[in-house]
Amino acid sequence: MLDPRPPVFSRSKLWTALLIVGVVAAAVVVHGLRERSADNSQLKAVADKQSVRTVTVIAPAVSPASPSMDLPGRIEAYAKAPLYSRISGYLKVWKADIGTSVKAGQLLAEIDTPDVDQQILQAKAELASTQANAALSETTAKRWQSLQTTNFVSAQAVEEKMGDLSAKQAVVNASQANVNRLQALKNFSRITAPFDGVVTARNTDVGALVNVGGAPGTELFVVSDVSRLRLYVNIPQNQVAAIHKGSVAKFTVPEKPGKVFTATVQSMAQAINAGSGSMLVQLAADNSRGELLPGGYAQVSFDMPAHTEHLNIPPSALIFTKTGIQVATVDAQNKVVIKPVVVAKDHGVRLELLSGLESTDRVIENPPDGVMQGDLVNVAVVENKK
């Protein structure tokens, strides 16, 4: 026969059961935290790996340097004179339009100057008045001098009259100088060419108000001597030694494809521009046939020694910044190193470099946007492209 009373558990067995349950719960919690931490670490590793950009690098190709150095140049007129007005008025007439060949002293325009005309009339009237006063003072001084011989007047009185005559003559001289000044100013109403050349700008028309000017953009005409031209080129510092006064260069212009012109080095700046690392060189070119246009672009070619070697890279590797042309390379730790370079010649599919790279550098073929010094990258492949 069964006992109807419920079983009785001892206190020690109860605590043991609770302890076992707590240990199991703690093990479950710890395991869950470890799994979450492992998942977070794995996700962070994947995110970090995906944040590092993958780039393709190439090694610069080594080839003999081209026998010439091609650089951009700027063509300017041998002499250029902006003509401003030295007198105010209204343009009465102009005689030469843009593109007109003119000779030195040839009339380009006339300015109507009613204000100056009236000032000249007033100045001449004042001159006549001072001359009349001086004439009267001279007559009086001579009369007093004659009276002094008879001791009728004192020597001091005669000296006073002579001083008054000198003062009146000084006023006459000042009035005459004022008349001469206004007449010289009136001569500026005729705008003439300062030398033989071509009118390259006309910035006024008949009836326009003309003021005394000198600020850029207010010139009435611009006359340029285009029979000879100046050609300005910036030579990289490491090539300056190969260029000297008298060196002959060849150049081409876009409007005359296939035609080659020559120019001679006329002067050198003898100083390196800190911003560009180059020296400004001025060349002179003959333009007696009028084939070249001032203000235009030219591609200038200098003959260079061919015993050196240059490194070649594709144009896609260049980075253009406000500080100049740069190239992104990758060091042994797969970090980006930005290097400034100087381009010697552009062959279209490849560029010859004067300086900036070593043959052992790993160059990023297509630098991604925003690549910075010290960025970590993944290298996809290393190959040598020539």
C-alpha positions as CSV (number, residue, x, y, z in Angstrom):
1,M,0.0,0.0,0.0
2,L,1.4,3.4,-1.1
3,D,2.3,6.2,1.2
4,P,-0.1,9.2,0.5
5,R,2.4,11.9,1.8
6,P,4.4,13.9,-0.7
7,P,8.2,13.2,-0.8
8,V,10.3,15.5,1.3
9,F,13.5,17.0,-0.4
10,S,16.3,18.0,1.8
11,R,17.6,21.6,1.8
12,S,21.1,20.6,0.5
13,K,19.6,18.9,-2.6
14,L,17.6,22.1,-3.4
15,W,20.7,24.3,-3.3
16,T,22.6,21.8,-5.5
17,A,19.8,21.9,-8.1
18,L,19.7,25.7,-8.1
19,L,23.5,25.9,-8.5
20,I,23.5,23.5,-11.4
21,V,20.7,25.6,-13.1
22,G,22.8,28.8,-12.6
23,V,25.9,27.3,-14.0
24,V,24.1,26.1,-17.1
25,A,22.5,29.6,-17.6
26,A,25.9,31.3,-17.2
27,A,27.4,28.9,-19.7
28,V,24.7,29.7,-22.2
29,V,25.2,33.5,-21.7
30,V,28.9,33.3,-22.1
31,H,28.6,31.2,-25.2
32,G,26.2,33.7,-26.7
33,L,28.5,36.6,-26.0
34,R,31.4,34.8,-27.5
35,E,29.4,34.0,-30.6
36,R,28.3,37.7,-31.0
37,S,31.9,39.0,-30.4
38,A,33.2,36.6,-33.1
39,D,30.5,37.7,-35.5
40,N,31.3,41.4,-34.8
41,S,35.0,40.7,-35.4
42,Q,34.3,38.9,-38.6
43,L,32.0,41.7,-39.8
44,K,34.6,44.3,-38.9
45,A,37.3,42.4,-40.8
46,V,35.1,42.1,-43.9
47,A,34.2,45.8,-43.7
48,D,37.9,46.8,-43.3
49,K,38.9,44.6,-46.2
50,Q,36.2,46.1,-48.4
51,S,37.1,49.7,-47.4
52,V,40.7,49.2,-48.7
53,R,40.6,50.1,-52.4
54,T,42.2,47.7,-55.0
55,V,44.5,49.3,-57.5
56,T,46.5,48.1,-60.5
57,V,50.1,49.1,-60.5
58,I,52.7,49.1,-63.3
59,A,56.4,49.6,-63.5
60,P,57.6,52.6,-65.5
61,A,59.1,51.6,-68.9
62,V,62.7,52.7,-69.5
63,S,63.6,53.9,-73.0
64,P,66.1,56.2,-74.6
65,A,65.2,59.9,-74.3
66,S,63.8,61.6,-77.4
67,P,66.3,63.8,-79.2
68,S,64.0,66.7,-78.7
69,M,62.1,68.4,-75.8
70,D,58.6,69.6,-76.6
71,L,57.1,72.3,-74.4
72,P,54.1,74.6,-74.8
73,G,54.8,78.3,-75.6
74,R,53.0,81.6,-75.8
75,I,53.3,84.0,-78.8
76,E,53.3,87.7,-78.2
77,A,53.9,90.7,-80.5
78,Y,57.4,92.1,-80.5
79,A,56.0,95.5,-79.4
80,K,52.5,96.2,-78.1
81,A,51.2,99.7,-77.2
82,P,47.8,100.3,-75.7
83,L,46.8,103.9,-76.5
84,Y,44.9,105.8,-73.8
85,S,43.4,109.3,-73.9
86,R,45.3,112.1,-72.1
87,I,42.4,114.5,-72.6
88,S,38.6,114.4,-72.0
89,G,36.1,115.0,-74.7
90,Y,34.0,113.2,-77.4
91,L,35.4,111.1,-80.1
92,K,35.1,113.1,-83.3
93,V,36.3,110.5,-85.9
94,W,38.4,107.4,-86.1
95,K,40.6,106.5,-89.1
96,A,41.8,102.9,-88.5
97,D,39.8,99.8,-87.6
98,I,41.2,96.4,-86.3
99,G,43.5,94.7,-88.7
100,T,44.6,97.9,-90.4
101,S,48.3,98.3,-91.0
102,V,49.5,101.7,-89.8
103,K,52.7,103.7,-90.0
104,A,54.4,105.6,-87.2
105,G,52.7,109.0,-86.7
106,Q,49.6,108.0,-88.7
107,L,46.3,109.5,-87.4
108,L,44.1,107.0,-85.7
109,A,41.4,109.2,-84.2
110,E,40.5,112.8,-83.2
111,I,38.8,113.9,-80.0
112,D,36.6,116.9,-79.9
113,T,37.6,118.9,-76.7
114,P,35.3,122.0,-76.2
115,D,36.3,122.4,-72.5
116,V,40.0,122.6,-73.3
117,D,39.3,125.0,-76.2
118,Q,37.7,127.4,-73.8
119,Q,40.5,127.0,-71.3
120,I,43.0,127.9,-74.0
121,L,41.0,131.1,-74.8
122,Q,40.8,132.0,-71.1
123,A,44.6,131.4,-70.7
124,K,45.4,133.5,-73.7
125,A,43.2,136.4,-72.4
126,E,45.0,136.2,-69.0
127,L,48.4,136.2,-70.8
128,A,47.4,139.3,-72.7
129,S,46.4,141.0,-69.5
130,T,49.6,140.2,-67.7
131,Q,51.6,141.3,-70.8
132,A,49.8,144.7,-70.7
133,N,50.5,145.1,-67.0
134,A,54.2,144.2,-67.5
135,A,54.5,146.7,-70.4
136,L,53.0,149.5,-68.2
137,S,55.4,148.5,-65.4
138,E,58.3,148.6,-67.8
139,T,57.4,152.1,-69.0
140,T,57.0,153.3,-65.5
141,A,60.4,151.8,-64.4
142,K,62.2,153.5,-67.3
143,R,60.6,156.9,-66.6
144,W,61.7,156.6,-62.9
145,Q,65.2,155.7,-64.0
146,S,65.4,158.8,-66.1
147,L,64.2,160.9,-63.2
148,Q,66.8,159.5,-61.0
149,T,69.6,161.0,-63.1
150,T,68.2,164.5,-62.1
151,N,67.9,163.5,-58.5
152,F,64.2,164.1,-58.7
153,V,63.4,160.6,-57.2
154,S,65.3,158.5,-54.7
155,A,67.2,155.3,-55.6
156,Q,64.9,153.3,-53.3
157,A,61.8,154.4,-55.3
158,V,63.5,153.4,-58.6
159,E,64.4,150.0,-57.1
160,E,60.7,149.5,-56.1
161,K,59.6,150.2,-59.6
162,M,62.2,147.7,-61.0
163,G,61.1,145.1,-58.6
164,D,57.5,145.6,-59.6
165,L,58.6,145.1,-63.3
166,S,60.3,141.8,-62.4
167,A,57.2,140.6,-60.6
168,K,55.0,141.5,-63.6
169,Q,57.3,139.7,-66.0
170,A,57.2,136.6,-63.8
171,V,53.4,136.6,-64.0
172,V,53.7,136.9,-67.8
173,N,56.0,133.9,-67.8
174,A,53.6,131.9,-65.7
175,S,50.7,132.8,-68.0
176,Q,52.7,131.9,-71.0
177,A,53.5,128.5,-69.5
178,N,49.9,127.9,-68.8
179,V,49.0,128.6,-72.4
180,N,51.8,126.3,-73.6
181,R,50.5,123.5,-71.2
182,L,47.0,123.7,-72.6
183,Q,48.1,123.8,-76.2
184,A,50.3,120.7,-75.5
185,L,47.3,119.0,-73.9
186,K,45.2,120.0,-77.0
187,N,47.7,118.1,-79.2
188,F,46.7,114.9,-77.4
189,S,43.3,115.2,-79.1
190,R,45.0,113.5,-82.1
191,I,45.6,109.8,-81.4
192,T,48.5,108.7,-83.6
193,A,50.4,105.4,-84.1
194,P,53.6,105.2,-82.0
195,F,55.3,102.8,-84.5
196,D,54.7,100.8,-87.7
197,G,52.3,97.9,-86.9
198,V,48.7,96.6,-87.0
199,V,45.7,97.9,-85.0
200,T,44.7,94.8,-83.0
201,A,42.0,96.5,-80.9
202,R,39.6,99.4,-81.2
203,N,37.4,100.0,-78.1
204,T,35.7,103.3,-79.0
205,D,33.3,104.8,-81.6
206,V,32.2,108.2,-82.9
207,G,30.4,110.2,-80.3
208,A,31.7,108.2,-77.4
209,L,32.6,110.0,-74.2
210,V,36.4,109.8,-73.8
211,N,38.0,110.3,-70.3
212,V,41.5,110.5,-69.2
213,G,42.5,106.9,-68.7
214,G,45.2,104.4,-67.9
215,A,43.4,101.4,-66.4
216,P,43.4,98.1,-68.3
217,G,40.4,97.9,-70.6
218,T,40.0,101.6,-71.1
219,E,42.5,101.9,-74.0
220,L,41.1,103.4,-77.2
221,F,43.4,101.4,-79.6
222,V,46.0,98.8,-79.3
223,V,48.8,98.9,-81.9
224,S,51.1,95.8,-82.2
225,D,54.3,95.3,-84.2
226,V,53.8,91.8,-85.6
227,S,56.6,91.8,-88.1
228,R,58.6,90.1,-85.4
229,L,57.2,88.0,-82.5
230,R,58.3,87.0,-79.1
231,L,57.9,83.4,-78.0
232,Y,57.9,82.6,-74.3
233,V,58.6,79.1,-73.0
234,N,59.1,77.7,-69.4
235,I,62.1,75.4,-69.4
236,P,62.3,72.8,-66.6
237,Q,65.1,73.4,-64.1
238,N,67.0,70.2,-64.9
239,Q,67.1,71.1,-68.7
240,V,68.1,74.7,-68.3
241,A,71.8,73.9,-68.8
242,A,71.1,72.6,-72.3
243,I,69.5,75.9,-73.4
244,H,71.6,79.1,-74.0
245,K,71.3,82.4,-75.8
246,G,71.4,81.8,-79.5
247,S,69.9,78.3,-79.4
248,V,67.5,77.6,-82.3
249,A,64.2,75.9,-81.6
250,K,61.4,74.8,-83.9
251,F,57.7,75.4,-83.2
252,T,54.3,74.7,-84.7
253,V,50.9,76.4,-84.3
254,P,47.5,74.9,-84.5
255,E,46.3,77.2,-87.3
256,K,49.1,76.0,-89.6
257,P,49.2,72.2,-89.3
258,G,52.3,70.6,-90.7
259,K,54.2,73.8,-91.1
260,V,57.3,74.2,-88.9
261,F,58.7,77.7,-87.9
262,T,62.0,78.5,-86.3
263,A,62.9,80.9,-83.4
264,T,66.1,81.9,-81.7
265,V,66.6,82.2,-77.9
266,Q,67.0,85.9,-77.3
267,S,67.2,86.1,-73.5
268,M,66.7,84.0,-70.3
269,A,65.3,85.0,-67.0
270,Q,68.3,83.6,-65.1
271,A,66.0,82.7,-62.2
272,I,63.9,79.6,-61.4
273,N,60.2,80.2,-60.7
274,A,59.6,78.6,-57.3
275,G,56.0,77.8,-58.2
276,S,56.6,75.9,-61.4
277,G,60.3,74.9,-61.0
278,S,61.1,76.3,-64.4
279,M,62.9,79.2,-66.1
280,L,61.2,81.7,-68.4
281,V,63.0,81.8,-71.8
282,Q,62.2,84.4,-74.5
283,L,62.7,83.6,-78.2
284,A,62.4,85.8,-81.3
285,A,60.7,84.7,-84.5
286,D,60.4,86.4,-87.9
287,N,56.9,87.1,-89.0
288,S,57.4,89.2,-92.1
289,R,54.9,87.2,-94.0
290,G,52.3,87.6,-91.3
291,E,51.6,83.9,-90.9
292,L,51.8,83.9,-87.1
293,L,49.2,85.5,-84.7
294,P,50.2,87.2,-81.5
295,G,48.5,85.9,-78.3
296,G,48.4,82.3,-79.7
297,Y,49.6,78.9,-78.5
298,A,52.7,77.2,-79.9
299,Q,54.4,73.8,-79.4
300,V,58.1,74.4,-79.1
301,S,60.7,71.8,-79.7
302,F,64.3,72.0,-78.5
303,D,67.1,69.6,-79.7
304,M,68.5,67.8,-76.7
305,P,71.4,65.3,-76.1
306,A,70.2,61.8,-76.7
307,H,72.6,59.9,-74.4
308,T,70.2,59.9,-71.4
309,E,67.2,57.7,-70.7
310,H,63.7,58.6,-69.7
311,L,60.9,56.7,-67.9
312,N,57.6,56.3,-69.7
313,I,54.1,56.0,-68.1
314,P,50.6,56.1,-69.6
315,P,48.7,59.4,-69.4
316,S,46.0,57.7,-67.2
317,A,48.6,57.6,-64.3
318,L,48.8,61.4,-64.0
319,I,47.1,63.4,-61.2
320,F,46.5,67.1,-61.9
321,T,46.5,69.4,-58.9
322,K,46.9,73.1,-58.2
323,T,50.5,72.4,-57.2
324,G,51.3,70.7,-60.5
325,I,51.4,67.2,-62.1
326,Q,51.7,64.2,-59.7
327,V,51.8,60.4,-59.9
328,A,50.6,58.0,-57.2
329,T,52.9,55.1,-56.3
330,V,52.7,52.2,-53.9
331,D,55.5,51.4,-51.4
332,A,56.5,48.1,-49.8
333,Q,53.8,48.4,-47.1
334,N,51.1,48.9,-49.9
335,K,50.7,52.5,-48.9
336,V,50.2,55.3,-51.4
337,V,53.1,57.7,-52.0
338,I,52.4,60.9,-54.1
339,K,55.3,62.1,-56.2
340,P,55.5,65.3,-58.4
341,V,56.8,64.6,-61.9
342,V,57.9,66.7,-64.9
343,V,56.7,65.6,-68.4
344,A,59.3,65.9,-71.1
345,K,57.2,64.8,-74.1
346,D,53.7,63.6,-74.8
347,H,53.5,60.7,-77.3
348,G,49.8,60.2,-76.9
349,V,49.7,56.7,-75.5
350,R,52.7,57.3,-73.3
351,L,54.5,60.1,-71.6
352,E,58.2,60.7,-71.3
353,L,59.1,62.0,-67.8
354,L,62.1,64.3,-67.1
355,S,62.1,63.6,-63.3
356,G,60.1,62.5,-60.4
357,L,60.1,58.7,-60.6
358,E,62.5,55.8,-60.3
359,S,62.5,52.7,-62.5
360,T,61.7,50.6,-59.4
361,D,58.6,52.5,-58.4
362,R,55.2,50.8,-58.6
363,V,52.9,53.3,-60.3
364,I,49.1,53.2,-59.9
365,E,47.8,53.0,-63.5
366,N,44.4,54.6,-62.8
367,P,44.5,56.5,-59.4
368,P,41.0,56.4,-57.8
369,D,39.3,59.7,-57.0
370,G,40.4,61.2,-53.7
371,V,43.6,59.0,-53.3
372,M,45.8,60.6,-50.6
373,Q,49.3,60.2,-49.3
374,G,49.5,57.2,-46.9
375,D,46.3,55.5,-48.0
376,L,46.4,51.7,-47.7
377,V,45.5,49.9,-50.9
378,N,45.3,46.3,-52.3
379,V,47.6,45.6,-55.2
380,A,45.7,43.6,-57.9
381,V,48.5,42.9,-60.3
382,V,52.0,44.1,-61.2
383,E,52.9,44.3,-64.8
384,N,55.2,46.2,-67.1
385,K,53.6,48.1,-69.8
386,K,55.7,49.7,-72.5
